[in-house]
Each structure stands twice: as structure tokens, then as C-alpha cells.
Amino acid sequence: MQFILTGFTQDTNVRVFAFAGIAGDRTLSTYTVRTDLTLIRRYGIRVQELPLLCRGLLEQRDEGHQEPTMTFTEDGMRLHADGCAAEKEAARRRKSMRRHPSNPGGTGWRVSPG
């Protein structure tokens, strides 16, 4: 099933994202995902990331699960934040493992005048 964001509404600290689900036979279904904006701040999730995260939540659901309304839970946010932290740490390690040339700026091949 393919999910397309159709909009969102907001009620105080809860943003509700609406999606159209398009099945293989081209039938349409409507889905919503609720997110608590207070929790996203706690886990360092940017508001701009929410539509893709919510779509991912819909895509990961069990095919037998036909509930049209879901919630991006605190556990889901924690998993996302932990995954991002692990990626940053891995990138930091890769960067620190790069070898730096022993000769600065390619001066090793130059002959001194003399």
C-alpha cells in the first residue's frame, strides 16, 4: 500500500496527520496518525520530520492491522532518537578513523632551491 500525506490538523499539543492509502487495486482508504508535540521536543525530533516518520509507521504496520487511526508513541520516538544517536556516533567514529596525510599540502615532492 502506498501512503500519501493529505494534510494535518492541530489541537493544542497534538498534531494529527491525514494520509490517503492507495492499495494495489487502486482503492482508497483514509488513515490518521497522532503525534504529541511535547514528546517530539523531548526526543529531539523536528516537526519537519514528522510526516515521513508517520508514513513510516503506517508502512510498518501489520497488513492484518486495518485500524485507520494510529499514534506515534513515546516508545517509537525513543527508538527513532536512539537510532539517530547511533548513526551520529558511527559517523563520528568513521570520521575520526580517516588517515591524515603526513605531508601537509603536497609539499613532499617539491625540491628545495639550492
N, C-alpha and C positions, 0 to 999 in steps of 0.2 A: 504494500500500500504506500502511496505517495502522499505526503502531508504538505499543504500549502498554508502559510500564515494568512489569515484574512483580516486580522485586526486584534485589538485588545481594549479592555476596559479597566478602570482602576477604581477601587473603593478603599479609601484611606491607605493602608499599607499593603494591600493585596492587589496584584495585577493579574488579570485573567486574560490569557492568550487564546484566541479562537483559531482553529485550523479546519480546513476542508480536507477530508481524507478521500482520496481517489483510489478505488480498488482496481484490480486488473480488468474487470468487466466494465469499467468506467462509471460505476455507481458512486454517488457522493454520500458522505456521512460527515457530520459535524462533531468536532471534538474540542474540548477546552482543557487548559492546564492552568492551575492556580499557582502563584508564587508569592511568598511573603517577602516583601522588600526589606523588612528589618533584618531578616536572616541573611539575605544576599550580602548586606554590608558586613555582617559578622564574618562571612567566609570569603570576603574579597572578590565577589562576583560582580562584574559590571552589568548595568542594566542592558547595555547593548548585546551582551552575550545571551540574555535570557531567551529570545526567540529560538535560537539554534539549540540551546540546551533543552528547551521544552519539546521541540521537534524530535530531538534525540530520544527523549523519554518516551514519546509516542512510538517511535520506531523500534524501541527495545521491548515494548510490551509484548506479552504472550499473545499469539494470534487468537487463542480462545478467549482472551480478555477483551470483551467488547464494550466495556464501560466507557461512555462518552466523556466523562469528566475525571481528570486526574489531578494530583497535586505534586509539585516538585518539592519533595520533603526535605527536612533538615539533613537526614542521612544522605540523600542524593547530593545535596550541596556540599556536605563534608567530603564525600567521595571525590567530587569534582575538584574541590580545593586541594585535597591530598594529591590527586593526580597531577595538578598543575605544579604543586610544590616539588614533586618528584621529577617532573620534566625540567624545571628550572635548575634543580640540583644536578641532574645528569648533564645538562648543557654547560653548567659551570665547571663540572669535572672535565668534560671534553675540552673546553677552552683552556683550562689550566694544564692539560696534558700535552698541548701543542708544543713542539720544539721551536725554540727561538734560534735564529742563526747566530753563530759565534762571531761572525764578522759583521759589524754594523754597516748597512747601506752599500754593500758590494765593493768595499774598498780593498778587499783581499787580492784582487787581480792586478791592481794598479802598481806600476813601478814607480818608486820614488825617484825624482830627478837627482841626478848626481854625478 
